[in-house]
Amino acid sequence: MAKKKVRLNACGKLRRHRPYTSYGKRIAALGTQAEIAEAMGLSQQTVSSKLRGRSETTLPDLEKIARHYSVPMTYFFEDGPCDPELYRVEEIIRSGPGPLSDLAESACSLSSRDHEALLAVAKGMALKSAGR
């Protein structure tokens, strides 16, 4: 059984470390707390509270982060990969018909090893087509 991290608060009393919420993990994958705080116009302490669910993360908060980091709002709510770059690539592939979409459909029948290799190629193609 894993032990919970224990820290002292400002008064020297023990406090338990709260893990990030599911959307907090996704937000944290985008940058450091300091970077996220700057993007949101909030203090790092406030961002930490939001990521751990101690204070509410509002829809306008998520919209600011999504705009700043160029991720769709669905990034925060889906069960897919937490890697924002991989998520951007998947969004580009899903965005419409073309060779990348055809390639993605064909990938479903591949082994996991071949799938990983194909994903690396598709990532490069998607980023190139998006001008990155």
ZADO-1210 file (C-alpha; in nm, 4 decimals, padded with zeros to 6 digits):
<atoms>
<atom x="00.0000" y="00.0000" z="00.0000" code="MET" pos="1"/>
<atom x="00.1433" y="00.3369" z="-00.1029" code="ALA" pos="2"/>
<atom x="00.2095" y="00.5914" z="00.1681" code="LYS" pos="3"/>
<atom x="00.0583" y="00.9361" z="00.1327" code="LYS" pos="4"/>
<atom x="00.2987" y="01.2287" z="00.1300" code="LYS" pos="5"/>
<atom x="00.2813" y="01.4353" z="00.4447" code="VAL" pos="6"/>
<atom x="00.3880" y="01.7996" z="00.4690" code="ARG" pos="7"/>
<atom x="00.3815" y="02.0644" z="00.7359" code="LEU" pos="8"/>
<atom x="00.1611" y="02.3684" z="00.6913" code="ASN" pos="9"/>
<atom x="00.2640" y="02.7230" z="00.7906" code="ALA" pos="10"/>
<atom x="00.1720" y="02.6547" z="01.1552" code="CYS" pos="11"/>
<atom x="00.3886" y="02.3446" z="01.1711" code="GLY" pos="12"/>
<atom x="00.0934" y="02.1052" z="01.1689" code="LYS" pos="13"/>
<atom x="00.0856" y="01.8003" z="00.9462" code="LEU" pos="14"/>
<atom x="-00.1142" y="01.8216" z="00.6269" code="ARG" pos="15"/>
<atom x="-00.1713" y="01.5585" z="00.3625" code="ARG" pos="16"/>
<atom x="-00.0558" y="01.6127" z="00.0067" code="HIS" pos="17"/>
<atom x="-00.3551" y="01.6256" z="-00.2269" code="ARG" pos="18"/>
<atom x="-00.2987" y="01.4760" z="-00.5716" code="PRO" pos="19"/>
<atom x="-00.4057" y="01.6596" z="-00.8847" code="TYR" pos="20"/>
<atom x="-00.7599" y="01.6149" z="-01.0098" code="THR" pos="21"/>
<atom x="-00.8062" y="01.4498" z="-01.3511" code="SER" pos="22"/>
<atom x="-00.8264" y="01.7861" z="-01.5279" code="TYR" pos="23"/>
<atom x="-00.5466" y="01.9144" z="-01.3017" code="GLY" pos="24"/>
<atom x="-00.3147" y="01.6461" z="-01.4421" code="LYS" pos="25"/>
<atom x="-00.4011" y="01.7562" z="-01.7944" code="ARG" pos="26"/>
<atom x="-00.3414" y="02.1222" z="-01.7115" code="ILE" pos="27"/>
<atom x="-00.0114" y="02.0398" z="-01.5388" code="ALA" pos="28"/>
<atom x="00.1042" y="01.8521" z="-01.8510" code="ALA" pos="29"/>
<atom x="00.0946" y="02.1837" z="-02.0395" code="LEU" pos="30"/>
<atom x="00.3542" y="02.3666" z="-01.8305" code="GLY" pos="31"/>
<atom x="00.4824" y="02.4502" z="-01.4841" code="THR" pos="32"/>
<atom x="00.2540" y="02.5996" z="-01.2229" code="GLN" pos="33"/>
<atom x="00.4364" y="02.9314" z="-01.2635" code="ALA" pos="34"/>
<atom x="00.3796" y="02.9311" z="-01.6423" code="GLU" pos="35"/>
<atom x="00.0149" y="02.8352" z="-01.6026" code="ILE" pos="36"/>
<atom x="-00.0336" y="03.1036" z="-01.3369" code="ALA" pos="37"/>
<atom x="00.1124" y="03.3658" z="-01.5699" code="GLU" pos="38"/>
<atom x="-00.1107" y="03.2502" z="-01.8566" code="ALA" pos="39"/>
<atom x="-00.4183" y="03.2698" z="-01.6333" code="MET" pos="40"/>
<atom x="-00.3218" y="03.5935" z="-01.4586" code="GLY" pos="41"/>
<atom x="-00.3308" y="03.4215" z="-01.1185" code="LEU" pos="42"/>
<atom x="-00.0818" y="03.3447" z="-00.8429" code="SER" pos="43"/>
<atom x="00.1016" y="03.0139" z="-00.8422" code="GLN" pos="44"/>
<atom x="-00.0640" y="02.9274" z="-00.5098" code="GLN" pos="45"/>
<atom x="-00.4108" y="02.9790" z="-00.6629" code="THR" pos="46"/>
<atom x="-00.3201" y="02.7584" z="-00.9578" code="VAL" pos="47"/>
<atom x="-00.1940" y="02.4891" z="-00.7208" code="SER" pos="48"/>
<atom x="-00.5280" y="02.5009" z="-00.5367" code="SER" pos="49"/>
<atom x="-00.7193" y="02.4691" z="-00.8628" code="LYS" pos="50"/>
<atom x="-00.5089" y="02.1763" z="-00.9865" code="LEU" pos="51"/>
<atom x="-00.5652" y="01.9889" z="-00.6608" code="ARG" pos="52"/>
<atom x="-00.9373" y="02.0654" z="-00.6442" code="GLY" pos="53"/>
<atom x="-00.9147" y="02.2817" z="-00.3309" code="ARG" pos="54"/>
<atom x="-01.0680" y="02.5691" z="-00.5265" code="SER" pos="55"/>
<atom x="-01.2919" y="02.5564" z="-00.8309" code="GLU" pos="56"/>
<atom x="-01.1525" y="02.5625" z="-01.1822" code="THR" pos="57"/>
<atom x="-01.4082" y="02.7460" z="-01.3907" code="THR" pos="58"/>
<atom x="-01.4868" y="02.7182" z="-01.7577" code="LEU" pos="59"/>
<atom x="-01.3325" y="03.0636" z="-01.8221" code="PRO" pos="60"/>
<atom x="-01.0140" y="02.9372" z="-01.6490" code="ASP" pos="61"/>
<atom x="-00.9998" y="02.6405" z="-01.8855" code="LEU" pos="62"/>
<atom x="-01.0718" y="02.8645" z="-02.1862" code="GLU" pos="63"/>
<atom x="-00.7734" y="03.0881" z="-02.0976" code="LYS" pos="64"/>
<atom x="-00.5448" y="02.7875" z="-02.0656" code="ILE" pos="65"/>
<atom x="-00.6746" y="02.6272" z="-02.3861" code="ALA" pos="66"/>
<atom x="-00.6192" y="02.9497" z="-02.5812" code="ARG" pos="67"/>
<atom x="-00.2730" y="03.0069" z="-02.4358" code="HIS" pos="68"/>
<atom x="-00.1526" y="02.6509" z="-02.5016" code="TYR" pos="69"/>
<atom x="-00.3449" y="02.6004" z="-02.8294" code="SER" pos="70"/>
<atom x="-00.5368" y="02.2933" z="-02.7167" code="VAL" pos="71"/>
<atom x="-00.9088" y="02.2341" z="-02.7733" code="PRO" pos="72"/>
<atom x="-01.1388" y="02.2505" z="-02.4709" code="MET" pos="73"/>
<atom x="-01.2092" y="01.8793" z="-02.5106" code="THR" pos="74"/>
<atom x="-00.8459" y="01.8152" z="-02.4082" code="TYR" pos="75"/>
<atom x="-00.9440" y="01.8724" z="-02.0442" code="PHE" pos="76"/>
<atom x="-01.2375" y="01.6305" z="-02.0429" code="PHE" pos="77"/>
<atom x="-01.1409" y="01.3286" z="-02.2529" code="GLU" pos="78"/>
<atom x="-00.9740" y="01.0073" z="-02.1407" code="ASP" pos="79"/>
<atom x="-00.7158" y="01.0163" z="-02.4221" code="GLY" pos="80"/>
<atom x="-00.3443" y="01.0776" z="-02.3901" code="PRO" pos="81"/>
<atom x="-00.2359" y="01.3452" z="-02.1444" code="CYS" pos="82"/>
<atom x="00.0522" y="01.4544" z="-02.3704" code="ASP" pos="83"/>
<atom x="-00.0730" y="01.7836" z="-02.5185" code="PRO" pos="84"/>
<atom x="00.1494" y="01.7547" z="-02.8265" code="GLU" pos="85"/>
<atom x="00.0157" y="01.4093" z="-02.9067" code="LEU" pos="86"/>
<atom x="-00.3375" y="01.5379" z="-02.8501" code="TYR" pos="87"/>
<atom x="-00.2772" y="01.8244" z="-03.0966" code="ARG" pos="88"/>
<atom x="-00.1543" y="01.5726" z="-03.3535" code="VAL" pos="89"/>
<atom x="-00.4643" y="01.3570" z="-03.3054" code="GLU" pos="90"/>
<atom x="-00.6868" y="01.6644" z="-03.3499" code="GLU" pos="91"/>
<atom x="-00.5084" y="01.7543" z="-03.6743" code="ILE" pos="92"/>
<atom x="-00.5504" y="01.3981" z="-03.8029" code="ILE" pos="93"/>
<atom x="-00.9212" y="01.3932" z="-03.7096" code="ARG" pos="94"/>
<atom x="-00.9829" y="01.7385" z="-03.8586" code="SER" pos="95"/>
<atom x="-01.0744" y="01.6205" z="-04.2034" code="GLY" pos="96"/>
<atom x="-01.0268" y="01.3956" z="-04.5014" code="PRO" pos="97"/>
<atom x="-00.6847" y="01.3518" z="-04.6439" code="GLY" pos="98"/>
<atom x="-00.3814" y="01.1265" z="-04.6369" code="PRO" pos="99"/>
<atom x="-00.3377" y="01.1576" z="-04.2594" code="LEU" pos="100"/>
<atom x="-00.6954" y="01.0496" z="-04.1912" code="SER" pos="101"/>
<atom x="-00.6569" y="00.7548" z="-04.4308" code="ASP" pos="102"/>
<atom x="-00.3336" y="00.6596" z="-04.2593" code="LEU" pos="103"/>
<atom x="-00.4987" y="00.6786" z="-03.9154" code="ALA" pos="104"/>
<atom x="-00.7794" y="00.4462" z="-04.0278" code="GLU" pos="105"/>
<atom x="-00.5270" y="00.1940" z="-04.1652" code="SER" pos="106"/>
<atom x="-00.3330" y="00.2043" z="-03.8387" code="ALA" pos="107"/>
<atom x="-00.6124" y="00.0276" z="-03.6505" code="CYS" pos="108"/>
<atom x="-00.5123" y="-00.3111" z="-03.7948" code="SER" pos="109"/>
<atom x="-00.1416" y="-00.2832" z="-03.7085" code="LEU" pos="110"/>
<atom x="00.0496" y="-00.4400" z="-03.4207" code="SER" pos="111"/>
<atom x="00.1268" y="-00.2127" z="-03.1261" code="SER" pos="112"/>
<atom x="00.4942" y="-00.1891" z="-03.2301" code="ARG" pos="113"/>
<atom x="00.4029" y="-00.0902" z="-03.5849" code="ASP" pos="114"/>
<atom x="00.1379" y="00.1420" z="-03.4478" code="HIS" pos="115"/>
<atom x="00.4017" y="00.3297" z="-03.2420" code="GLU" pos="116"/>
<atom x="00.6280" y="00.3670" z="-03.5471" code="ALA" pos="117"/>
<atom x="00.3396" y="00.4892" z="-03.7609" code="LEU" pos="118"/>
<atom x="00.2330" y="00.7351" z="-03.4919" code="LEU" pos="119"/>
<atom x="00.5824" y="00.8875" z="-03.4929" code="ALA" pos="120"/>
<atom x="00.5651" y="00.9345" z="-03.8704" code="VAL" pos="121"/>
<atom x="00.2118" y="01.0762" z="-03.8531" code="ALA" pos="122"/>
<atom x="00.3172" y="01.3169" z="-03.5787" code="LYS" pos="123"/>
<atom x="00.5916" y="01.4561" z="-03.7995" code="GLY" pos="124"/>
<atom x="00.3559" y="01.4861" z="-04.0965" code="MET" pos="125"/>
<atom x="00.0809" y="01.6524" z="-03.8912" code="ALA" pos="126"/>
<atom x="00.3138" y="01.9079" z="-03.7396" code="LEU" pos="127"/>
<atom x="00.4596" y="01.9859" z="-04.0810" code="LYS" pos="128"/>
<atom x="00.1144" y="02.0329" z="-04.2357" code="SER" pos="129"/>
<atom x="00.0123" y="02.2607" z="-03.9474" code="ALA" pos="130"/>
<atom x="00.3182" y="02.4772" z="-04.0104" code="GLY" pos="131"/>
<atom x="00.4982" y="02.3991" z="-03.6835" code="ARG" pos="132"/>
</atoms>
